[in-house]
Amino acid sequence: MINTSDFDYVRNLVQLKSAIVLESGKEALVESRLTLLARREGIESVDKLLSQLRSHNYSRLHEQVVEVMTTNETLFFRDIYPYEAMRTTVIPDLIKKRATEHRLTIWSAGCSSGQEPYSIAMLLREYFSHLNGWSIKIIASDLSKEILARAQDGRYSQFEVNRGLPAPLLVKYFHQNGVEWQIKDEIRRMVEFSDVNLADGWPLFLSVDVLFMRNVLIYFSIDTRKEILARVRKTLRPDGFLFLGAAETTLNLDDSFMRVSFDKGWCYKLNTPINT
């Protein structure tokens, strides 16, 4: 098992560069991911990898450590209820409100390997094909350039497509390429990928109608969560929708948001029609 000194070194590096907090108890996770990185880079052991990190200024290897530590699990149509809310309530509501604009912007923040934004794209294609004349922008972002490259590639293993993806959508929107499944260009072209560190400066996206930031805030400190939600207030349109993970909340972090319940789930909206 990785020793305390090495764990603290990695934890401090990750927090400094991403603001993500690796709590005590994550030693096994850190060691397993460092082991995979060492093998990939042709470094004979985790000890040798850590020695290289400690003996050099910030380098690509340090970046890779941060990236492998901040890559989180994802799957297609995760927890399904946010997507049901999108289909039955959120998108129909926004269609009425944007009837003169013919424009929607949806941001998947912390998109990992792309299952979330591609799920959104498939949902729009399946149920709202009449929006073909609209300007629909789906932005997907993550801290890791490596995971973003994989997301842009749009190739998934049999195990990955078996997790949450309905068989009819697999047949309709993917084609098999050897042992992998490649998402079709009609869906892949709907998503724009961008590397964004949520704890750092945000790009100048257009105002966002729907923001998916699910299972992301839990990795940050309380202060960083507050800073991120303050940025959300400036990015989300006054009548827009914010989706967080099932274990996440704005309660005691930012009183500018109110929780809106759906049939079996919820999201958040701004209390006031003014972004401040």
Secondary structure in CASP SS format (residue, H / E / C, confidence):
PFRMAT SS
TARGET T0000
AUTHOR 0000-0000-0000
METHOD secondary structure of the structure
MODEL  1
M C 1.00
I C 1.00
N C 1.00
T H 1.00
S H 1.00
D H 1.00
F H 1.00
D H 1.00
Y H 1.00
V H 1.00
R H 1.00
N H 1.00
L H 1.00
V H 1.00
Q H 1.00
L H 1.00
K H 1.00
S H 1.00
A C 1.00
I E 1.00
V C 1.00
L C 1.00
E C 1.00
S C 1.00
G C 1.00
K C 1.00
E H 1.00
A H 1.00
L H 1.00
V H 1.00
E H 1.00
S H 1.00
R H 1.00
L H 1.00
T H 1.00
L H 1.00
L H 1.00
A H 1.00
R H 1.00
R H 1.00
E H 1.00
G C 1.00
I C 1.00
E C 1.00
S C 1.00
V H 1.00
D H 1.00
K H 1.00
L H 1.00
L H 1.00
S H 1.00
Q H 1.00
L H 1.00
R H 1.00
S H 1.00
H C 1.00
N C 1.00
Y C 1.00
S C 1.00
R H 1.00
L H 1.00
H H 1.00
E H 1.00
Q H 1.00
V H 1.00
V H 1.00
E H 1.00
V H 1.00
M H 1.00
T H 1.00
T C 1.00
N C 1.00
E C 1.00
T C 1.00
L C 1.00
F C 1.00
F C 1.00
R C 1.00
D C 1.00
I C 1.00
Y H 1.00
P H 1.00
Y H 1.00
E H 1.00
A H 1.00
M H 1.00
R H 1.00
T H 1.00
T H 1.00
V H 1.00
I H 1.00
P H 1.00
D H 1.00
L H 1.00
I H 1.00
K H 1.00
K H 1.00
R C 1.00
A C 1.00
T C 1.00
E C 1.00
H C 1.00
R E 1.00
L E 1.00
T E 1.00
I E 1.00
W E 1.00
S E 1.00
A E 1.00
G C 1.00
C C 1.00
S C 1.00
S C 1.00
G C 1.00
Q H 1.00
E H 1.00
P H 1.00
Y H 1.00
S H 1.00
I H 1.00
A H 1.00
M H 1.00
L H 1.00
L H 1.00
R H 1.00
E H 1.00
Y H 1.00
F C 1.00
S H 1.00
H H 1.00
L H 1.00
N C 1.00
G C 1.00
W C 1.00
S E 1.00
I E 1.00
K E 1.00
I E 1.00
I E 1.00
A E 1.00
S E 1.00
D E 1.00
L C 1.00
S C 1.00
K H 1.00
E H 1.00
I H 1.00
L H 1.00
A H 1.00
R H 1.00
A H 1.00
Q H 1.00
D H 1.00
G C 1.00
R E 1.00
Y E 1.00
S E 1.00
Q H 1.00
F H 1.00
E H 1.00
V H 1.00
N C 1.00
R C 1.00
G C 1.00
L C 1.00
P C 1.00
A H 1.00
P H 1.00
L H 1.00
L H 1.00
V H 1.00
K H 1.00
Y H 1.00
F E 1.00
H E 1.00
Q E 1.00
N E 1.00
G C 1.00
V C 1.00
E E 1.00
W E 1.00
Q E 1.00
I E 1.00
K C 1.00
D H 1.00
E H 1.00
I H 1.00
R H 1.00
R C 1.00
M C 1.00
V E 1.00
E E 1.00
F E 1.00
S E 1.00
D E 1.00
V C 1.00
N C 1.00
L C 1.00
A C 1.00
D C 1.00
G C 1.00
W C 1.00
P C 1.00
L C 1.00
F C 1.00
L C 1.00
S C 1.00
V E 1.00
D E 1.00
V E 1.00
L E 1.00
F E 1.00
M E 1.00
R C 1.00
N C 1.00
V C 1.00
L H 1.00
I H 1.00
Y H 1.00
F E 1.00
S C 1.00
I H 1.00
D H 1.00
T H 1.00
R H 1.00
K H 1.00
E H 1.00
I H 1.00
L H 1.00
A H 1.00
R H 1.00
V H 1.00
R H 1.00
K H 1.00
T H 1.00
L E 1.00
R E 1.00
P E 1.00
D E 1.00
G E 1.00
F E 1.00
L E 1.00
F E 1.00
L E 1.00
G C 1.00
A C 1.00
A C 1.00
E C 1.00
T C 1.00
T C 1.00
L C 1.00
N C 1.00
L C 1.00
D C 1.00
D C 1.00
S C 1.00
F E 1.00
M E 1.00
R E 1.00
V E 1.00
S E 1.00
F C 1.00
D C 1.00
K C 1.00
G C 1.00
W E 1.00
C E 1.00
Y E 1.00
K E 1.00
L E 1.00
N C 1.00
T C 1.00
P C 1.00
I C 1.00
N C 1.00
T C 1.00
END
